[in-house]
Amino acid sequence: MTKPKGYVYKDRATGKWFARVTVTDANGKRRNIKKTADGGKGAASKLLKMIISDLEDRGAEAVIETDRITFRDLAEK
């Protein structure tokens, strides 16, 4: 996997800052990982670095799976 890249942006409608990374899963489908930052642009940049670090450590499949886990799945584990 190549080093993932992403970006931060401010939503015009809500005024919130987001960190976003696009990755390709094992099936070749593109997935977006988007998280809301608690704070401004600096907080979004830190969040982006954390997402990229997590992708490099655990891989895209693990990050996508935990991003979509439901409470029922968590309770069963």
C-alpha distances in whole Angstrom, upper triangle without the diagonal:
4,7,8,12,15,18,22,25,28,29,33,34,34,33,30,27,24,20,18,14,13,9,9,10,11,14,12,14,13,14,16,16,19,22,25,26,29,31,30,27,27,26,24,22,22,21,18,17,17,15,12,13,13,10,9,11,12,9,9,12,14,14,15,17,19,19,21,23,27,30,31,28,28,32,31,29
4,6,9,12,16,20,23,26,28,31,33,33,32,29,26,22,19,16,13,12,10,10,13,14,16,14,16,14,15,16,16,19,21,24,25,28,29,28,25,25,25,22,20,20,20,16,15,17,15,11,13,14,11,9,13,14,11,11,14,16,16,17,20,21,21,23,25,29,32,33,30,30,34,34,32
4,7,10,14,17,20,24,26,29,31,30,29,26,23,20,16,14,11,11,10,12,14,16,19,16,17,15,15,15,15,17,19,22,22,25,26,25,22,21,21,19,16,17,16,13,12,13,12,8,10,12,9,7,11,13,11,11,15,16,15,16,19,20,20,22,25,28,31,33,30,30,33,34,31
4,7,10,14,17,20,22,25,27,27,26,23,20,16,13,11,7,8,7,10,12,15,17,15,15,12,12,12,11,13,15,18,19,22,23,22,20,19,19,16,14,15,14,10,10,12,9,6,9,10,8,8,12,13,10,10,13,15,13,14,17,18,17,20,22,26,28,30,28,27,31,32,30
4,7,11,14,17,19,22,25,24,23,21,17,14,11,9,6,8,9,12,15,18,20,17,17,13,13,11,11,13,14,17,17,21,21,20,17,17,17,14,12,13,13,9,9,12,10,7,11,12,10,11,14,16,14,13,16,17,15,16,19,20,18,21,24,27,29,32,30,29,33,34,32
4,7,10,14,16,19,21,21,19,17,13,11,7,6,4,7,9,13,16,19,21,18,17,13,12,10,9,10,12,14,14,18,18,17,14,14,14,11,10,12,11,7,9,11,9,8,12,13,11,13,16,17,15,14,17,18,15,15,19,19,17,19,22,25,28,31,29,28,32,33,31
4,7,10,13,16,18,18,16,14,11,8,6,6,7,10,13,16,19,23,24,21,20,16,15,11,11,10,11,12,12,16,16,14,11,12,12,9,8,11,10,7,10,12,11,11,14,15,15,16,19,20,19,17,20,21,17,18,21,21,18,21,24,26,29,32,30,30,33,35,33
4,7,10,13,15,15,13,11,7,6,4,6,9,12,15,19,21,25,26,24,22,18,16,13,12,9,10,10,9,13,12,10,7,9,10,6,6,10,9,7,10,13,12,12,15,17,17,19,21,22,21,19,22,22,18,19,22,21,18,21,24,26,28,31,30,29,33,34,33
4,6,9,12,12,10,8,6,5,7,8,11,14,18,21,23,27,28,26,23,20,18,14,13,10,11,10,10,13,12,10,8,11,11,8,9,13,12,11,14,16,15,16,19,20,20,22,24,25,24,22,24,25,21,21,24,23,20,22,25,27,29,32,31,31,34,36,35
4,6,9,8,6,6,4,6,9,11,15,17,21,24,26,30,31,29,26,22,20,16,16,12,12,10,10,12,11,9,8,12,12,9,12,15,14,13,17,18,17,19,22,22,23,25,27,27,27,24,27,27,23,23,26,24,21,23,26,27,29,32,32,31,34,36,36
4,6,6,5,6,6,7,11,12,16,17,21,24,26,30,30,28,25,22,20,16,16,12,12,10,11,13,13,12,11,15,15,12,15,17,16,16,19,20,19,21,24,24,24,27,29,29,28,25,27,27,23,23,25,24,21,22,25,26,28,31,31,30,33,36,35
4,6,5,8,9,11,14,15,19,21,24,27,29,33,33,31,28,25,23,19,19,16,16,14,15,16,15,13,14,17,17,15,18,21,19,19,23,24,23,24,27,28,28,30,32,32,31,29,31,31,27,26,29,28,24,25,28,29,31,34,34,34,36,39,39
4,6,8,11,13,16,17,21,22,26,28,30,34,34,32,29,25,23,20,20,16,16,14,15,16,16,15,16,20,19,17,20,22,21,21,25,25,24,26,29,29,29,32,34,33,32,29,31,31,28,26,29,28,24,25,27,28,29,32,33,33,35,37,38
4,5,9,11,15,16,20,22,25,28,30,33,34,32,29,26,23,20,19,15,14,11,12,13,13,13,14,17,16,15,18,20,18,19,23,23,22,25,27,27,27,30,32,31,31,28,30,30,26,25,27,26,22,23,25,26,27,30,31,30,32,35,35
4,7,10,13,16,19,22,25,28,30,34,34,33,30,26,24,20,19,15,14,11,11,12,10,10,11,14,14,13,16,18,17,18,21,22,21,23,26,26,27,30,31,31,31,28,30,30,26,26,28,26,23,25,27,27,29,32,32,32,34,37,36
4,7,10,13,17,19,23,26,27,31,32,30,27,24,21,18,16,12,10,7,7,8,8,8,9,12,11,10,13,15,13,14,18,18,18,20,23,23,23,26,28,28,27,25,27,26,23,22,25,23,20,21,24,24,26,29,29,28,31,33,33
4,7,10,14,17,20,24,25,29,30,28,26,22,19,16,14,10,9,6,6,8,7,6,6,9,8,6,9,12,10,11,14,15,15,17,19,20,20,23,25,25,25,23,25,24,20,21,23,22,18,21,23,24,26,29,29,28,31,33,32
4,6,10,13,16,20,21,25,26,25,22,19,16,12,10,7,6,5,6,9,10,9,8,11,9,6,9,11,9,9,12,13,12,14,17,17,17,20,22,22,21,19,21,21,17,17,20,18,15,18,20,22,24,27,26,25,28,31,30
4,7,10,13,17,19,23,24,22,20,16,14,10,8,6,5,7,7,11,12,11,9,11,9,5,7,9,6,5,9,10,8,10,13,13,14,16,18,18,18,16,18,18,14,15,18,17,14,17,19,22,24,27,26,25,28,30,29
4,7,10,14,16,19,20,19,16,13,10,7,6,4,7,9,10,14,15,15,13,14,13,9,10,12,9,7,10,11,9,10,13,13,12,15,18,17,16,14,16,17,13,13,16,16,13,15,19,21,24,26,25,24,28,30,28
4,7,10,13,16,18,16,14,10,8,6,5,7,9,12,14,17,19,18,16,16,15,12,12,13,11,8,10,11,8,8,11,11,10,12,15,15,13,11,14,14,11,11,15,15,13,15,18,21,24,27,25,24,28,29,28
4,7,10,13,14,12,10,7,6,4,6,9,12,15,17,21,22,21,19,20,19,16,15,17,14,11,14,14,11,10,14,13,11,13,16,16,13,10,12,14,12,11,14,16,13,15,19,22,25,27,25,25,29,29,28
4,6,10,11,9,8,6,5,6,8,11,14,18,19,23,25,24,22,23,22,18,18,19,16,13,15,15,11,10,13,12,9,11,14,13,10,7,9,12,10,9,13,14,13,15,18,21,24,26,24,24,28,28,26
4,7,8,6,5,4,6,9,11,14,17,21,23,27,28,28,26,26,25,22,22,22,20,17,18,18,15,14,16,15,11,13,16,14,11,7,9,12,12,10,13,16,15,16,19,22,25,26,24,25,28,28,27
4,5,5,6,6,7,10,12,15,18,22,24,27,30,30,28,28,27,24,24,24,21,19,20,19,15,15,17,15,12,14,15,13,9,6,6,10,10,8,11,14,13,14,16,20,23,24,21,22,26,25,24
4,5,7,10,11,14,15,19,22,25,28,31,33,33,32,32,30,27,27,27,24,22,23,22,18,18,19,17,14,15,16,14,10,8,7,11,13,11,12,15,16,16,18,21,25,25,22,23,27,25,24
4,6,9,11,14,16,20,23,27,29,32,35,35,33,34,32,29,29,29,26,24,25,24,21,20,22,20,17,18,20,17,14,12,10,14,15,13,14,17,17,17,19,22,25,25,23,24,28,27,26
4,6,9,13,15,19,22,26,28,32,34,33,31,32,31,27,27,28,25,23,24,24,20,19,21,20,16,18,20,18,14,12,11,15,16,13,15,19,18,18,21,24,27,28,25,27,30,29,28
4,6,10,13,16,19,23,26,29,31,31,29,30,29,25,25,26,24,21,23,23,19,18,21,19,16,18,20,18,15,11,11,15,15,12,14,17,16,16,19,21,25,26,23,25,28,28,27
4,7,10,13,17,20,22,26,28,27,25,27,25,22,22,23,20,18,20,20,16,16,19,17,14,17,19,17,14,11,12,15,13,11,14,16,15,15,18,21,25,26,24,25,29,29,28
4,7,10,13,17,19,23,25,25,23,24,23,19,20,21,18,15,18,17,13,14,17,15,13,16,18,16,13,9,10,12,11,8,11,13,11,12,15,18,21,23,21,22,25,26,25
4,6,10,13,16,19,21,21,19,21,19,16,16,18,15,13,15,15,11,12,16,14,12,15,18,16,14,10,12,14,11,9,12,13,10,12,15,18,21,23,22,22,26,26,26
4,7,10,13,16,18,19,17,18,16,13,14,15,11,10,13,12,8,10,13,11,10,14,15,14,13,10,11,12,9,7,11,11,8,10,13,16,19,22,20,20,23,25,23
4,7,10,13,15,15,14,16,14,11,12,13,10,9,13,12,9,12,14,13,13,16,18,17,16,13,15,15,11,11,14,13,9,12,15,17,19,22,21,21,24,26,25
4,6,10,12,13,13,14,11,9,11,11,8,9,12,11,9,12,14,13,14,17,18,17,17,15,17,16,12,12,15,13,10,12,15,16,18,22,21,20,23,25,24
4,7,9,10,11,12,10,7,11,11,9,10,13,13,12,15,17,16,17,20,21,21,21,19,20,19,16,16,18,16,13,15,17,18,20,23,23,22,25,27,26
4,6,7,8,9,6,5,9,9,7,9,12,11,12,15,16,16,18,20,21,21,22,20,22,21,17,18,20,18,15,18,20,21,22,26,25,24,26,29,28
4,7,9,10,7,8,11,11,9,12,15,14,15,18,19,19,21,23,24,24,25,24,25,24,20,21,23,20,17,20,21,22,23,26,26,24,27,30,29
4,7,8,6,7,10,11,10,13,15,15,16,19,20,21,23,25,25,26,27,26,28,26,23,24,26,23,21,23,25,26,26,30,30,28,30,33,32
4,5,5,6,9,10,11,13,15,16,17,19,20,21,23,25,26,27,27,26,29,27,24,25,27,25,22,25,27,28,29,33,32,31,33,36,35
4,5,5,6,9,10,10,12,14,15,17,18,20,21,23,24,26,26,24,27,26,23,24,27,25,22,25,27,29,30,34,33,31,34,37,36
4,5,5,6,9,10,11,13,14,16,17,18,20,21,23,24,25,24,27,26,22,24,27,25,22,26,27,29,30,34,33,31,34,37,35
4,5,5,6,9,10,11,12,14,15,16,18,20,21,22,23,22,25,23,20,21,24,21,19,23,24,26,27,30,30,28,30,33,31
4,5,5,6,9,10,10,12,14,15,16,18,20,21,21,20,22,22,18,19,22,20,17,20,23,24,26,29,28,27,30,32,31
4,5,5,6,9,10,11,12,14,15,17,18,20,20,19,22,22,18,20,23,21,19,22,24,27,28,32,30,29,32,34,32
4,5,5,6,9,10,11,12,14,15,16,18,19,19,22,20,17,19,22,20,18,22,23,26,27,30,29,27,30,32,30
4,5,5,6,9,10,10,12,14,15,16,17,16,19,17,14,16,18,16,14,18,20,22,23,27,25,23,27,29,27
4,5,5,6,9,10,11,12,14,15,15,14,17,17,13,15,18,16,15,18,20,23,25,28,26,25,28,30,28
4,5,5,6,9,10,11,12,14,15,15,18,17,14,16,19,18,16,20,22,25,26,29,27,26,29,31,28
4,5,5,6,9,10,10,12,13,13,16,14,11,14,17,15,14,18,19,22,23,26,24,22,26,27,25
4,5,5,6,9,10,10,11,10,13,12,9,11,14,12,11,15,17,20,22,24,22,21,24,26,24
4,5,5,6,9,10,10,10,13,13,10,12,15,15,14,17,19,23,25,27,25,24,27,28,26
4,5,5,6,9,10,11,14,13,11,14,16,15,15,19,20,23,25,27,25,23,27,28,25
4,5,5,6,7,9,11,9,7,11,13,11,12,15,16,20,21,24,21,20,23,24,21
4,6,6,5,5,9,8,6,9,12,12,12,15,17,20,22,24,22,21,25,25,22
4,6,6,8,11,11,10,13,15,15,15,19,20,24,26,28,25,24,27,28,25
4,6,9,11,10,10,13,14,14,15,18,19,23,24,26,23,22,25,25,22
4,7,8,6,7,10,11,11,13,15,16,20,21,23,20,19,22,22,19
4,6,6,7,9,10,11,13,15,16,20,22,24,20,20,24,23,21
4,6,5,6,8,10,10,13,14,18,21,22,19,19,23,23,21
4,6,5,6,9,10,11,12,16,19,20,16,17,21,20,18
4,6,5,6,8,10,11,14,17,18,15,14,18,18,15
4,5,5,6,9,10,14,16,18,15,15,19,19,17
4,6,5,7,9,12,16,17,14,15,19,19,17
4,5,5,6,10,13,14,11,12,15,15,14
4,5,5,9,11,13,10,10,14,14,13
4,6,9,12,14,12,12,16,17,16
4,6,10,12,10,11,14,15,15
4,7,8,6,7,10,11,11
4,5,5,6,9,10,11
4,5,5,6,9,10
4,5,5,6,9
4,5,5,6
4,5,5
4,5
4
